[in-house]
Amino acid sequence: MGFGVLNGISIGLLNLSLGFNSVGFYQMTKLAIIPCTVLLETLFFRKNFSRSIQLSLTILLIGVGIATVTDLQLNVLGSVLSLLAVLTTCVAQIMTNKIQKRFKVSSTQLLYQSCPYQALTLFVIGPFLDGLLTNQNVFLFKYTPQVLVFIVLSCLISVSVNFSTFLVIGKTSPVTYQVLGHLKTCLVLAFGYVLLRDPFSWRNILGILVALIGMILYSYYCSIESQQKQMKHLPSYLRARKVKQTLYLVWKTELRLIAWAQKPHYGARTKICMRETCPDYLRPRC
């Protein structure tokens, strides 16, 4: 129940942050989610982020900031709402990952259990805040068939977004999910220019390129660290076997390169005795 309520509050606070701040400051709020998540996971869950990961995330955030942040208009209420939105979003995403791994539940099961409380929280708070901000009652609005169709379509898209969010966070991590979110931002800018001919400056291009470099580095370092963790968890004899298999493949590749280099001009390959060239530690395989 608490998890569903927290998710509903985080969604509401993000929307309020956008309503009370400029678009540029709202983008800064979204950029702050990754450092806040890294800080919380380091302090409370003792998760170690290597310097390579930190560097790649820094490059990514700088690139997205260059591409998206334009104006920064600050106000007290908007800043407080943004701070609360960042904190609740980080905690909710970390909980999404930890709950799935600790209790061995799938993203669908967690979404099924938390969605009723999340919807109830937004249903109670949403109309009140909407009336407070716009001086209009959402229940007195005239709902035409066209409006209802778009509402239903919006709900279906929201369900799919929630499902993909829980799935990605459960399978990877909250930080990886935020990296994918910034990739989405870059794609929105690019497709907006290509399809809708939105204004596009050198600053947008530079920011997207820098952000893509950060994303590539993050993916590369994550894959390397994942392989290293898998090797650490392997028993010693399996680890030695895996290393031996790798050396064997390297040795066979070297033999092919030598044979190709020694190939005569008339096209016949020089035969090399694999038994004679085989190193001692690979002799049983030959």
C-alpha positions as CSV (number, residue, x, y, z in Angstrom):
1,M,0.0,0.0,0.0
2,G,2.7,2.5,1.0
3,F,4.6,1.7,-2.2
4,G,1.6,2.5,-4.4
5,V,0.8,5.7,-2.5
6,L,4.4,6.8,-2.8
7,N,4.3,6.3,-6.6
8,G,1.1,8.3,-6.9
9,I,2.6,11.1,-4.9
10,S,5.8,11.2,-7.0
11,I,3.8,11.5,-10.2
12,G,1.7,14.3,-8.7
13,L,4.8,16.2,-7.5
14,L,6.5,15.9,-10.9
15,N,3.5,17.4,-12.6
16,L,3.3,20.1,-10.0
17,S,6.9,20.8,-10.5
18,L,6.3,21.3,-14.2
19,G,3.3,23.6,-13.4
20,F,5.2,25.9,-11.0
21,N,8.5,26.0,-12.8
22,S,9.9,26.9,-16.2
23,V,10.6,24.1,-18.6
24,G,14.3,24.6,-18.2
25,F,14.2,24.2,-14.4
26,Y,11.9,21.2,-14.8
27,Q,14.6,19.6,-17.0
28,M,17.2,20.4,-14.3
29,T,14.9,18.6,-11.9
30,K,14.9,15.5,-14.1
31,L,18.7,15.6,-14.4
32,A,19.0,15.7,-10.6
33,I,17.3,12.3,-10.3
34,I,20.4,10.3,-11.4
35,P,22.8,11.9,-8.9
36,C,20.2,11.6,-6.1
37,T,19.6,7.9,-6.9
38,V,23.4,7.2,-6.9
39,L,23.7,9.0,-3.5
40,L,20.8,7.2,-1.9
41,E,21.9,3.8,-3.1
42,T,25.5,4.5,-1.9
43,L,24.4,5.7,1.5
44,F,21.6,3.3,2.4
45,F,22.4,0.2,0.3
46,R,26.2,0.3,0.1
47,K,26.1,0.0,-3.6
48,N,29.4,0.8,-5.3
49,F,29.5,2.9,-8.4
50,S,32.9,2.8,-10.1
51,R,34.6,5.9,-11.3
52,S,34.1,4.8,-14.9
53,I,30.3,4.7,-14.3
54,Q,30.3,8.0,-12.6
55,L,32.3,9.6,-15.4
56,S,29.9,8.2,-18.1
57,L,26.9,9.5,-16.1
58,T,28.5,12.9,-15.8
59,I,29.1,13.1,-19.5
60,L,25.5,12.0,-20.1
61,L,24.0,14.7,-17.8
62,I,26.2,17.4,-19.3
63,G,25.0,16.5,-22.8
64,V,21.3,16.4,-21.9
65,G,21.7,19.6,-20.0
66,I,23.2,21.3,-23.0
67,A,20.5,20.0,-25.3
68,T,17.4,20.7,-23.1
69,V,18.1,23.3,-20.4
70,T,17.4,26.8,-21.8
71,D,16.0,29.2,-19.2
72,L,16.2,28.8,-15.4
73,Q,13.5,30.8,-13.6
74,L,13.5,30.1,-9.8
75,N,10.8,30.5,-7.2
76,V,10.5,29.2,-3.7
77,L,7.4,27.0,-4.1
78,G,8.6,25.5,-7.4
79,S,12.0,24.7,-5.9
80,V,10.4,23.0,-2.9
81,L,8.1,21.0,-5.1
82,S,11.0,20.0,-7.4
83,L,13.1,18.8,-4.4
84,L,10.2,16.7,-3.1
85,A,9.6,15.3,-6.6
86,V,13.2,14.3,-7.0
87,L,13.3,12.6,-3.5
88,T,10.0,10.7,-3.9
89,T,10.8,9.6,-7.5
90,C,14.3,8.3,-6.4
91,V,12.9,6.4,-3.4
92,A,10.0,5.0,-5.5
93,Q,12.3,3.7,-8.2
94,I,14.8,2.2,-5.8
95,M,11.9,0.5,-4.0
96,T,10.6,-0.8,-7.4
97,N,14.0,-2.6,-7.9
98,K,14.5,-3.8,-4.4
99,I,10.9,-5.2,-3.9
100,Q,11.1,-7.2,-7.1
101,K,14.5,-8.7,-6.2
102,R,13.9,-9.3,-2.5
103,F,10.4,-10.9,-2.8
104,K,11.1,-12.5,-6.2
105,V,8.0,-10.9,-7.8
106,S,7.7,-10.0,-11.5
107,S,7.0,-6.5,-12.7
108,T,3.4,-7.5,-13.6
109,Q,2.7,-8.7,-10.1
110,L,4.1,-5.6,-8.5
111,L,2.2,-3.4,-10.8
112,Y,-1.0,-5.3,-10.2
113,Q,-0.6,-5.0,-6.4
114,S,0.4,-1.3,-6.4
115,C,-1.8,0.2,-9.1
116,P,-5.1,0.4,-7.2
117,Y,-3.4,2.4,-4.4
118,Q,-1.6,4.6,-6.9
119,A,-4.8,5.3,-8.8
120,L,-6.7,6.0,-5.6
121,T,-4.1,8.5,-4.4
122,L,-4.2,10.4,-7.7
123,F,-8.0,10.3,-7.8
124,V,-8.3,11.8,-4.3
125,I,-5.5,14.4,-4.6
126,G,-5.8,15.3,-8.3
127,P,-9.3,17.0,-8.4
128,F,-8.5,18.9,-5.2
129,L,-5.2,20.3,-6.6
130,D,-6.7,20.9,-10.0
131,G,-9.5,23.0,-8.5
132,L,-7.0,24.9,-6.3
133,L,-4.7,25.8,-9.2
134,T,-7.3,26.4,-12.0
135,N,-10.4,27.4,-10.0
136,Q,-12.4,24.8,-12.0
137,N,-14.1,21.6,-11.0
138,V,-12.9,18.7,-13.1
139,F,-16.3,16.9,-12.5
140,L,-18.3,19.8,-14.1
141,F,-16.3,19.6,-17.3
142,K,-18.3,18.7,-20.4
143,Y,-16.9,15.4,-21.6
144,T,-17.6,15.0,-25.3
145,P,-17.0,11.6,-27.0
146,Q,-13.8,12.9,-28.6
147,V,-12.5,13.9,-25.1
148,L,-13.4,10.5,-23.7
149,V,-11.6,8.7,-26.5
150,F,-8.4,10.7,-25.8
151,I,-8.8,10.0,-22.0
152,V,-9.1,6.3,-22.6
153,L,-6.1,6.4,-25.0
154,S,-4.1,8.3,-22.5
155,C,-4.9,5.7,-19.8
156,L,-3.8,2.9,-22.1
157,I,-0.5,4.6,-22.8
158,S,0.0,5.2,-19.1
159,V,-0.5,1.5,-18.3
160,S,2.1,0.5,-21.0
161,V,4.5,3.1,-19.6
162,N,4.1,1.9,-16.1
163,F,4.6,-1.7,-17.2
164,S,7.8,-0.9,-19.1
165,T,9.0,1.2,-16.2
166,F,8.6,-1.6,-13.6
167,L,10.1,-4.1,-16.1
168,V,13.2,-2.1,-16.9
169,I,13.9,-1.1,-13.3
170,G,13.3,-4.7,-12.1
171,K,15.6,-6.2,-14.7
172,T,18.3,-3.5,-14.6
173,S,18.5,-0.7,-12.1
174,P,16.9,2.8,-11.4
175,V,20.0,4.5,-12.8
176,T,19.8,2.5,-16.0
177,Y,16.1,3.4,-16.3
178,Q,17.0,7.1,-16.0
179,V,19.6,6.8,-18.7
180,L,17.0,5.3,-21.0
181,G,14.7,8.2,-20.1
182,H,17.4,10.7,-21.2
183,L,17.8,8.7,-24.4
184,K,14.1,9.2,-25.0
185,T,14.5,12.9,-24.5
186,C,17.3,13.0,-27.2
187,L,15.2,10.9,-29.6
188,V,12.2,13.3,-29.0
189,L,14.4,16.3,-30.0
190,A,15.8,14.5,-33.0
191,F,12.4,13.2,-34.3
192,G,10.8,16.6,-33.6
193,Y,13.3,18.1,-36.0
194,V,13.1,15.4,-38.6
195,L,9.3,14.9,-38.7
196,L,7.9,18.2,-37.5
197,R,10.7,20.6,-38.5
198,D,11.0,22.0,-35.0
199,P,13.7,24.6,-34.5
200,F,17.1,22.9,-34.0
201,S,20.3,24.7,-33.1
202,W,24.0,23.7,-32.8
203,R,23.4,23.6,-29.0
204,N,20.9,20.8,-29.4
205,I,23.1,18.8,-31.8
206,L,26.2,19.2,-29.5
207,G,24.2,18.2,-26.4
208,I,22.7,15.1,-28.1
209,L,26.2,14.0,-29.3
210,V,27.7,14.4,-25.9
211,A,24.8,12.6,-24.3
212,L,25.1,9.7,-26.7
213,I,28.8,9.4,-25.9
214,G,27.9,9.2,-22.2
215,M,25.2,6.5,-22.9
216,I,27.7,4.4,-24.9
217,L,30.3,4.6,-22.2
218,Y,27.8,3.8,-19.6
219,S,26.6,0.7,-21.5
220,Y,30.2,-0.4,-22.1
221,Y,31.3,-0.1,-18.5
222,C,28.1,-1.7,-17.2
223,S,28.7,-4.7,-19.5
224,I,32.3,-5.1,-18.4
225,E,31.4,-4.9,-14.7
226,S,28.6,-7.4,-15.2
227,Q,31.1,-9.9,-16.8
228,Q,33.5,-9.4,-14.0
229,K,30.8,-10.1,-11.4
230,Q,29.8,-13.2,-13.2
231,M,33.4,-14.4,-13.2
232,K,33.8,-13.7,-9.5
233,H,30.7,-15.8,-8.7
234,L,32.0,-18.8,-10.7
235,P,33.8,-21.6,-8.9
236,S,37.5,-21.6,-9.3
237,Y,37.6,-24.7,-11.6
238,L,34.9,-23.2,-13.9
239,R,36.8,-19.9,-13.9
240,A,40.0,-21.6,-14.9
241,R,38.1,-23.5,-17.6
242,K,36.6,-20.3,-19.0
243,V,40.0,-18.7,-19.1
244,K,41.5,-21.8,-20.9
245,Q,38.7,-21.7,-23.5
246,T,39.4,-18.1,-24.2
247,L,43.1,-18.8,-24.6
248,Y,42.3,-21.7,-26.9
249,L,40.2,-19.5,-29.1
250,V,42.9,-16.8,-29.2
251,W,45.5,-19.5,-30.2
252,K,43.3,-20.8,-33.0
253,T,42.8,-17.3,-34.3
254,E,46.5,-16.7,-34.3
255,L,47.0,-19.9,-36.3
256,R,44.5,-18.8,-39.0
257,L,46.3,-15.4,-39.3
258,I,49.7,-17.1,-39.7
259,A,48.3,-19.5,-42.3
260,W,46.8,-16.6,-44.2
261,A,50.0,-14.6,-44.0
262,Q,52.1,-17.5,-45.3
263,K,49.7,-18.3,-48.2
264,P,51.6,-18.5,-51.5
265,H,50.7,-16.4,-54.5
266,Y,49.2,-19.4,-56.4
267,G,46.5,-19.8,-53.7
268,A,47.6,-23.0,-51.8
269,R,47.7,-22.6,-48.1
270,T,50.7,-23.6,-46.0
271,K,49.7,-26.4,-43.6
272,I,50.7,-25.8,-40.0
273,C,50.8,-28.7,-37.5
274,M,48.5,-27.7,-34.7
275,R,50.1,-30.3,-32.4
276,E,53.6,-28.7,-32.8
277,T,52.4,-25.1,-32.3
278,C,50.1,-25.8,-29.4
279,P,51.2,-24.3,-26.1
280,D,51.8,-26.8,-23.2
281,Y,48.8,-25.5,-21.2
282,L,46.5,-26.2,-24.1
283,R,48.1,-29.6,-25.2
284,P,45.1,-31.8,-24.0
285,R,42.8,-29.9,-26.4
286,C,45.0,-30.5,-29.5
